[in-house]
C-alpha cells in the first residue's frame, strides 16, 4: 500500500502518517501549498517547516504540492462571489472538494499512490462515509462534496479515535509538533479571520441597521460582510446582542433583532449541486445545515428536504445541508435561494 499523507504541519496529520507507517504502508508526506492573501500575515512557511520536521522524524519522503491555482479558483473566488451575492458560503467544504480530495488526490494517483491519507475525524467502510467516533471533532459534515472515487481511495486513521488519544500517540511517537495547538482558522486562511480578509478584499461601506419594527437602531460596517442569523456588533446602537434577520445588499441595510431569530421553513428546502455517495437517499433522513449544528429529522425527495418540525434558527441560501442515516453521511447539497 503506497499512501500519500497530506501533512499540514499539525498534530492530526502527523499522527496519521505515523500510524500508517507503523501499519506497514509505504508513506510519503505531502505539504499542500495554497493561495495566500498578498500583504497579510500567513503561517504557511512555518507549517511547511513543521511538516518537514515530522517527515524527517518519521524517515519518510517529503514533497510539496503547489495547489495555489485550485485554492484561488475553487475556494477564494467562490467565497468572494458568494458573499457578493448575499449568500452564505462554506469555504472549508470547497477546500476539501477542490484541493485536498481534488488536486491532492489527482497528484497522488499520478505519482503512483494507491491511497491518500488525511487527519480528518471521519470513518469509511466499504466506500461509505460515517461520522467520526469523537462527536466533538467529527468532520464528516465538511466531506459531503468529496468525489466518491476520491473517498474510496482515502484512509482516515483517526476516525475511530478521540482527540485525547491522538495527543497521547503524538507524545508516544515523540513527534516534533506533539504539543502544537490546533489551528482555529479557516482551511485556506490560516490565522487570518474571514472578516479581516473580506474587509480587505471588498472594502465595504457603513450602512443603516434596521430593527424588525422598521425603525433605525444604529449602523453597521457593510451588509456584504454578514450572514443570516449571525450575531454582529452595531455602532451607535442600544445594548445588544444583535442578530441578522435579513439584509439588502443594494440598499446596504441590515435588519436585526435582539434575540436570535427563529425561522421555520415554508415548505421544503431545495438543494443544488448535490453529491450522493451511493443511491439517492429518498425517504427519512437526519440533516445538518451548519457544522455541529442541530440535527433535524425530515424527508428527502427529488433533492428537496422537508423538515418534520420548524427549524430552531434561520437558514440561508448557500449553506450546505448534509444528510445522514444512522451516522452514515449519505451526501448533501447547497441550499438554493
Order of alpha helices (4+ residues) and beta strands (2+ residues): beta-alpha-beta-alpha-beta-alpha-alpha-alpha-alpha-beta-beta-beta-alpha-beta-alpha-alpha-beta-beta-beta-beta-beta-beta-beta-beta-beta-beta-beta
